[in-house]
Amino acid sequence: MKSFFLIISFFCSILILNAQQSWQGKSVDFSHGDLKVSENHRYLVHADGTPFLYLGDTAWELLHRLSKDDTKLYLENRRSKGFTVIQTVILAEPNGLTVPNAEGETPLIDNDPTKPNEAYFKHVDWVLQNAAEKGLYVGLLPTWGDKVDKQWGSGPEIFTKKNAKKYGRWLGKRYASFPNVIWIIGGDRKGGEDNFAIWNAMAEGIKSKDKHHLLTYHPSGESSSSEWFHHCNWLDFNTYQSGHAKEDYAIVEKMLGHDYNLKPVKPVMDSEPRYENIPKNFKKENGVFSAADSREIMYQSLLGGACGHTYGCNEIWQMYSPGFSPVIDAFVPWKEALDFKGAQAVLFARELFESIDFTTIQPAPSLLLSGNSDYKDMAVAAIGKDFAMVYLPNGNRVSINLEKAFQTESVKMCWFNPRNGEYSNPWNEKVIGNFEVQPPVSGEGTDWLLLIKKK
């Protein structure tokens, strides 16, 4: 067996391609048409076949708490960071039915889903229109789950199968002509038992009036839409919530691995992973998830065949500011949290994946001969059309074998730094075979991605 040790020293790592620090122009060009599922059923594309990378941000309280000026500030920040989707909720969780939005309006008359307050929904219209001007899709939740199944949250439970379908039809008709809607029902709840009929009716109501937009379901922690709705015609792609408790690759393997192998094949992604700055397992004595934690699960998911990924921040989902009671120990005002490093890393990931044909990515654990046995430091590998990638969470040495991935004698390879979006120079040419690689530096949270291309 041929062995080759490749090491690029820190001192010789000259960075030749600097990542742009902000996205230029509209985030997405809607002229490519409505979104649909790709021909291989793994990814999302526009009507004309242009690939679409779902990179979301959880802004659950956007419609409820932010003024118009603050909404503009938030949307511009997320456009500049390369996000493509903003996930938010019409009927919000924390007192979303009784506490007015920043415009002084509540969403429903007498808490009746069949009696929407036009003034409130004009603000929803305005937010969608402003997002569209920036090329941002809105992952729009008709309601948070506590209005169907309280368990926690403020409630009250106001939905039945009958009024859920009527509410869904009303929403579908109102927003069918908007170019930037992705429907997400669910809102952090399981979809089985008594909940199934209500969520199913809401989805059918939306789809009966809106044939243009994709629809999925946002489940509770460590569960997936596939558990209840995989075979429903209205479910265009699966989402799961890996949640805020697990700290290593095991949750990705469990959730993504399961849905990726389902039949019929549907795109799948994590719509609520560990949030940056949220206490681990909701206990502040455990410390908080860092930018490195959010990057790690993003790259492990994208290399695992996910059709996209959602970022989240504890302060931003709730739009925390000193005027509101903090939830889950939030302490940084949301405007300061906008520029956390984990959010900036979304831009770098987008630049990387849009530089290749990411819709051809397939998980490729067989490329790894070492470095994939420790869930706390799990290297992951993927192959695509004319390329391969290996992600190393802490920059530790790994052995790889490219013989099955490339029908060629040699390849070129380069290190990509997920922390700043830069590529190392030069591209190294290597003969196909078994060899070891190690990034310029290593250490906890010092992640790297090895990009390999045909010559």
Secondary structure, 3 states (H helix, E strand, C coil): CCCCEEECCCCCCEEEECCCCCCCCCCCCHHHCCEEECCCCCCEEECCCCEECEEEEECCCHHHHCCHHHHHHHHHHHHHCCCCEEEEECCCCCCCCCCCCCCCCCCEHHHCCCCECHHHHHHHHHHHHHHHHCCCEEEEECCCHHHCCCCCCCCCCCCCHHHHHHHHHHHHHHHCCCCCEEEEECCCCCCCCHHHHHHHHHHHHHHHHCCCCCEEECCCCCEECHHHHCCCCCCCCEEEECCCCCCCCHHHHHHHHHHHCCCCCCCEEECCCCCECCEHHHCHHHCECCHHHHHHHHHHHHHCCCCEEEECEHHHHCCCCCCCCCCCCCCCCHHHHCCCHHHHHHHHHHHHHCCCCHHHCEECHHHECCCCCCHHHCCEEEEECCEEEEEECCCCCEEEECCCCCCCCEEEEEEEECCCCEEEECCEEEECCEEEEECCCCCCCCCEEEEEEEC
